[in-house]
Amino acid sequence: MFKNQVTFRRVAAGILLIVAPLLQAVAVVVDPGTWGDDREAVSFGDNPALAQTESALYHWSWLLMAVAAFGLVHLTRRRATVLGHLAGTATVVGYISTSALLMSDPVEWWLGRHYPPEQAQKILDEMLNLPGVVIGFQMPWIFFALLGLPLLTVAVWRTGFVGWWVPLLVVIGYLVSFPVPYGPVMVVFWALPAIALGYTGVKVLRMGDAAWAAYYPAPVPAPTVEGAPA
């Protein structure tokens, strides 16, 4: 498989489309902040092991989603190409940037263990509101992920590869849930994209190498010189 570019890229794309959103769905289940105090400085301190597990799951989910986006972009080679390129670029940049924010989780946990919750939150806010942190890691990059992936699934739907319900579930899970307070309801919201993207990943795995390779552009024949032997 590693020597065959078609097989490797197809299988890698299919697996990552299943695994990346699934890791996020699992992360929200094990996150102490989902079920406990909405102040993470408190809930993380209640169960440091699960807090660290949750951060690692989110980290790898978002990094792998950035890679999985290349597989979705591949499906837009023949139709919705411009939308696929723009949304795919935003998705990659957005998810990589969002993953960087997870380094604040152990800081918040440490502050919660050494300071009262209100003071811990104040210190963390002062750190995260530094211009270099806001511009370099937060704004507007994290919104690229929230908007990019739903638009990318819309592009894939326009190609005819998946049904309309796939981008709909992704939009509900990632966009509609954005203003909703983080809590148990987020388990339902983030299960929806895991279903939609997981379905897409399974379909990629089952499509076969020939169907995947058909998305590559046809090779342009080399020009012939008049009078030269064929």
TAKA-V144584 format. One line per field, one symbol per residue. phi: phi as a letter, one per 30 degrees, with the letter a starting at -180 (. if undefined). burial: b if it has 24 or more other C-alpha atoms within 12 Angstrom, else e. A space follows every 50 residues. Layout:
phi=???
burial=???
This chain:
phi=.dccdddddddddddddddeddddddedddddddccddddecddddbedd dddeddddedddddddddeddddedcdcbhdddddddddddddddddddd dddddddddddddcbdedddddddddddcdedddddbcccddddddcdde dddddddddjdbdddddddddddccddeddedaeddddeddddddddddd dddddcdidddddddddddddddccdjddd
burial=eeeeebeebbbbbbbbbbbbbbbbbbbbbbbbbbbeeebbbbbbbbbbeb bbbbbbbbbbbbbbbbbbbbbbbbbbbbebbebbbbbbbbbbbbbbbbbb bbbbbbbbbbbbeeeebeebbeebeeebeeeeeeeebbeebbbbbbbbbb bbbbbbbbbebbeebbbbbbbbbbbebeeeebbbebbbbbbbbbbbbbbb bbbbbeeeeeebeebeeeeeeeeeeeeeee
